Amino acid sequence: NAGTINITPTAATVWSATNIGATGIGGSIDISGSTVTRGASTGVLTLQANGPNAAGTGTGGTVAVTATGAAGDILFNSGSTIINTRGGTTAGSGGAVTLTAGRDVKYSGATSAINSTPSAGAGTGGDIKITASKTATNGVLTLGLVGGIVSSGSATGAGNGGSIIITNN
C-alpha cells in the first residue's frame, strides 16, 4: 500500500530533471502515492523536466503524478504549482505531463500552469493527459490554472500542436 505524499514548499521551490547540456532530452519526475497533496503555503512549486537549456536541441522530458488509491486524489489546489516539460532552448518538442487519480483531480492557484511546448526553434507541442475517476465513480475534476494548459507547436519554427486530453470517467 502506498502512503500519502504531502508537498509543502515554504519558499519558491524547483524540482528539476532538466537537461543542462547542449543536446539530449529532459529527464523525468514521477510522484506516486495513495494521495498526492500540495500543502497550503505561499511558495510556488515548480516541477520541470525540460529539454536542454544551454542553447540546446532536444525534447522535453516527463512529469507524472499518480494517486494510486481507489479513492486517491491529486490535490494541487493550495498555493501555486507549475509543471513544465518544454523542448530545448534552440529546438526540440515538448515532453509529456500525466496526472492520474483514482478519484479527484483538483489543480488551481494564482500562477498555476502546465506547459509542454517547444522553448524556441522548430518543435511540436507535447502531450498532456489529465484523468480523474480512474477507479472510483463520481470523482471531481477541477482545473483553475490561471497560466493555462499549453501544448502548442513552435511559434518561431516548424512544428505541430501537441495534445491535451482531459477525462473524468
Disulfide bonds with the S-S distance in Angstrom:
none
